[in-house]
Amino acid sequence: MTATVQSPSPTGQPAPIADATSPWKAFVRTTGTIWSNGKARIGVIVLALFILVAIFAPLLAPFNASDNSFERSLDSTPQHWLGTTAAGEDVLSQLIWGSQVSILVGLVAGGLSTIIAVLIGLSWGYSRGFVGDVVGFIVNLFLVIPSLPLMIVIAAYFSGGGIGIIIVVLVITGWAWGARVLRSQTQSLRSRDFITAAVFSGDRPFRIVVSEILPNMTSLIVGSFFGAATASILAEAGLSFLGLGDTSIVSWGTMLYWAQNSNALLTGQWFLLFAPGLCIALLATSLTLINFGVDGISNPRLREQKQPQRSAR
């Protein structure tokens, strides 16, 4: 049982209900809604460029990211467009290879945080009694604890564990807010007529949550994922900049860390900080812009669709 809404057509007759049974049609409709938003379109293009750069990094990078056989602290030259680091590494190559780690952390940590938020948020919003109170206490506990100090403490304790530890730290500290939002929406949907009808028809709570409530929260879940991915990218860069990440790998955050250690600003090599910082900002901004299109899925008033103007007769 699903909720459907009929909107009147311009002729006064009810418009036919769209066939929402096909996942492909739903995907095409969702993609079209996001693409129709100008801000989201820019975000999709920028994100696609970063993903392509990360995938084809071995072909695009002129040198290996860890090759330190070049002259140290060079400015821009025809061979090294962005110069070299204090250790003799090509900055452009590190910038291209570093996109892999930053995008991987954002997608994996954002995806895992969203999955945990969905599982806890939906179960917390639908259940009542003692179980709901216990889950609510745990979620509120994670929301009250400042996330940045918690990330620093956990990352410092498990220092040297590699990129996997950073992802675990980001997931532990990044799921609570999404669970809170999804819980509120679940409670709102629980009081709807189609949920009441499903309960009286004898449907089990698991089927109601999965088949009735979850499909009506798609846009909210997608938006939660982009928000979690954005926060994960920025948090990974911050932890790596503080030296709490794996400094042996090349990422935009570790590039900032080594540039700060070599006093890049004092030596006039400002691009060592500017280049990775700009990439981090652009990647986070692209995900934020896509969220504008995701909001348009659940709220048609936010869609930037140009309506044809009729000429007055």
Secondary structure, 3 states (H helix, E strand, C coil): CCCCCCCECCCCCECCCCCCCCHHHHHHHHHHHHHHCHHHHHHHHHHHHHHHHHHCHHHHCCCCCCCCCCCCCCCCCCCCCCCECCCCCEHHHHHHHHHHHHHHHHHHHHHHHHHHHHHHHHHHHHCCCHHHHHHHHHHHHHHHCCHHHHHHHHHHHCCCCCHHHHHHHHHHHHCHHHHHHHHHHHHHHHCCHHHHHHHHCCCCHHHHHHHHHHHHHHHHHHHHHHHHHHHHHHHHHHHHHCCCCCCCCCCHHHHHHHHHHCCCCCCCCCHHHHHHHHHHHHHHHHHHHHHHHHHHHHCHHHCCCCCCCCCCC
